[in-house]
């Protein structure tokens, strides 16, 4: 029996978020992996594979949203700027999967809408591991932080968070360590639950 994970990543551009998330994808034993994005981003077109010779990558194909109910295994990208259309499809049809929400800052607001809330809260029952990638801590809805298991912070261009908004004292401690580091790719992972 395994515990399902809701994992948040926050950091500004060029700090290593995608590289870290790709490591999580490669290490996951779940047979279905889906990267959700609003456009066909170059960084998600391939996944480096450690079993291949240096420089070889596995292409990550795009899956048509109509095929989601019939998807059995493999790693795919779901590309759509209409998240109001694809989130209910994910909520209704995706089980036993790792789902990465790339650049969630663009489509998850200060409050979780109904389909997102449902698949986050039902993640254990549906055997879903969920990863949400944001450009700042302030962009993550507090409701999502409260249900998440992990928060991985990279360098952000923001001040210290309010403990009222994010009641986890380890967050400002981690942010101070990251800010003090001269390493652009320094990050800290915090267990939230």
C-alpha positions in Angstrom: 0.0 0.0 0.0 1.4 3.4 -1.0 0.4 6.9 0.1 -0.5 9.3 -2.7 1.2 12.6 -2.8 0.2 16.2 -3.5 3.5 18.0 -4.2 3.9 21.8 -4.8 6.9 23.3 -6.5 7.4 27.1 -6.4 10.2 29.1 -7.9 11.0 31.8 -10.5 12.1 30.9 -14.0 15.4 29.3 -14.6 15.8 27.9 -11.0 15.6 24.2 -11.8 11.9 23.4 -11.2 11.4 21.4 -14.4 14.6 19.4 -13.9 13.5 18.5 -10.3 10.0 17.5 -11.5 11.4 15.4 -14.3 13.5 13.5 -11.6 10.2 12.8 -9.7 8.6 11.6 -12.9 11.5 9.2 -13.7 11.5 7.8 -10.2 7.7 7.3 -10.0 6.5 3.7 -10.3 3.0 4.7 -11.4 2.5 3.4 -15.0 0.5 6.4 -16.2 2.0 9.9 -16.2 0.4 13.1 -17.6 1.9 16.6 -18.0 -0.9 19.2 -18.3 0.1 22.5 -20.0 -1.6 25.3 -21.8 0.9 25.2 -24.7 3.5 22.9 -26.3 6.5 23.9 -24.2 9.9 22.8 -25.5 11.1 21.6 -22.1 8.4 19.0 -21.8 8.7 17.6 -25.3 11.2 15.0 -24.1 12.2 13.2 -20.9 15.9 12.3 -20.3 16.2 8.6 -19.6 19.1 7.4 -17.5 19.2 4.0 -19.2 20.0 5.7 -22.6 23.4 6.8 -23.8 24.2 10.5 -23.0 22.1 13.0 -24.9 19.3 10.6 -25.7 15.8 11.6 -24.7 12.4 9.9 -24.8 9.8 11.9 -26.7 6.7 12.7 -24.7 3.7 12.5 -27.1 0.6 14.7 -26.9 -2.6 12.8 -26.1 -5.9 13.9 -27.5 -8.3 14.8 -24.7 -10.9 12.4 -26.3 -8.5 9.5 -25.7 -8.1 10.2 -21.9 -11.0 7.8 -20.9 -9.2 5.0 -22.7 -5.6 5.7 -21.6 -4.0 2.7 -19.9 -0.3 3.4 -19.5 2.6 5.6 -20.7 3.7 9.2 -20.3 1.8 11.8 -22.3 1.3 15.6 -22.5 -2.2 17.1 -22.5 -2.1 20.5 -24.1 -5.0 22.9 -24.0 -5.5 26.5 -23.2 -9.1 25.7 -22.2 -8.6 24.3 -18.7 -12.3 24.7 -18.0 -12.8 21.9 -20.5 -9.9 19.6 -19.6 -10.1 19.7 -15.8 -13.5 18.0 -15.7 -12.2 15.3 -18.1 -9.2 14.7 -15.8 -11.5 14.7 -12.8 -13.9 12.2 -14.3 -11.5 9.8 -16.2 -8.0 9.8 -14.8 -7.1 7.3 -12.1 -3.9 5.5 -11.2 -1.7 8.3 -12.5 0.9 10.9 -11.8 -0.3 14.3 -13.0 2.0 17.3 -13.4 0.3 20.7 -13.7 3.0 22.8 -15.5 2.8 26.5 -14.9 -0.3 26.2 -12.6 0.1 29.9 -11.9 -1.8 30.5 -15.2 -4.9 28.6 -14.4 -5.2 28.0 -10.7 -6.4 31.2 -9.0 -6.5 32.2 -5.3 -9.2 29.6 -4.8 -9.5 26.1 -6.2 -12.4 25.6 -8.6 -14.7 22.6 -8.3 -13.0 20.1 -10.6 -9.5 20.8 -9.3 -10.7 20.6 -5.7 -12.4 17.3 -6.5 -9.4 15.6 -8.0 -7.1 16.9 -5.2 -9.4 15.8 -2.4 -10.1 12.4 -4.2 -6.5 11.8 -5.0 -6.1 8.9 -2.5 -9.3 7.2 -3.7 -8.3 7.6 -7.4 -4.6 6.7 -6.7 -3.3 10.0 -8.1 0.0 11.7 -7.3 -0.4 15.4 -8.2 2.4 17.9 -8.8 1.6 21.6 -9.2 4.3 24.0 -10.5 4.0 27.7 -9.6 6.3 30.7 -10.2 6.0 32.0 -6.6 4.7 30.9 -3.2 2.2 33.7 -3.2 0.6 32.2 -6.3 -0.3 29.0 -4.5 -3.8 29.0 -3.0 -3.6 28.5 0.8 -6.3 25.8 0.5 -3.9 23.8 -1.7 -1.0 24.2 0.7 -3.1 22.9 3.5 -3.8 19.6 1.7 -0.4 19.2 0.1 2.2 16.7 1.4 5.3 18.5 0.2 6.4 21.9 -0.9 9.7 22.3 -2.8 10.8 26.0 -2.8 13.3 27.4 -5.2 14.4 31.0 -5.5 11.5 33.3 -5.8 11.3 37.1 -6.2 9.1 37.7 -3.2 9.4 38.5 0.5 8.6 36.3 3.4 5.1 34.7 3.4 2.5 35.5 6.1 2.1 32.8 8.7 -1.5 33.7 8.7 -1.8 32.8 5.0 0.6 29.8 5.2 0.6 28.5 8.8 3.8 26.4 8.5 6.8 28.0 10.3 9.2 25.8 8.3 8.3 27.8 5.1 10.0 31.1 6.1 13.0 29.2 7.5 13.4 27.4 4.2 13.0 30.7 2.2 15.7 32.3 4.3 18.1 29.5 3.5 17.3 29.7 -0.2 17.7 33.5 -0.3 21.1 33.4 1.4 22.4 30.8 -1.0 24.5 32.0 -4.0 23.5 28.9 -5.9 20.8 29.8 -8.4 19.4 26.2 -8.2 19.3 25.9 -4.4 16.0 24.5 -3.2 14.5 23.2 0.0 11.7 20.5 0.3 9.3 20.8 3.3 7.0 18.0 4.5 3.7 19.7 5.2 1.6 16.6 6.3 
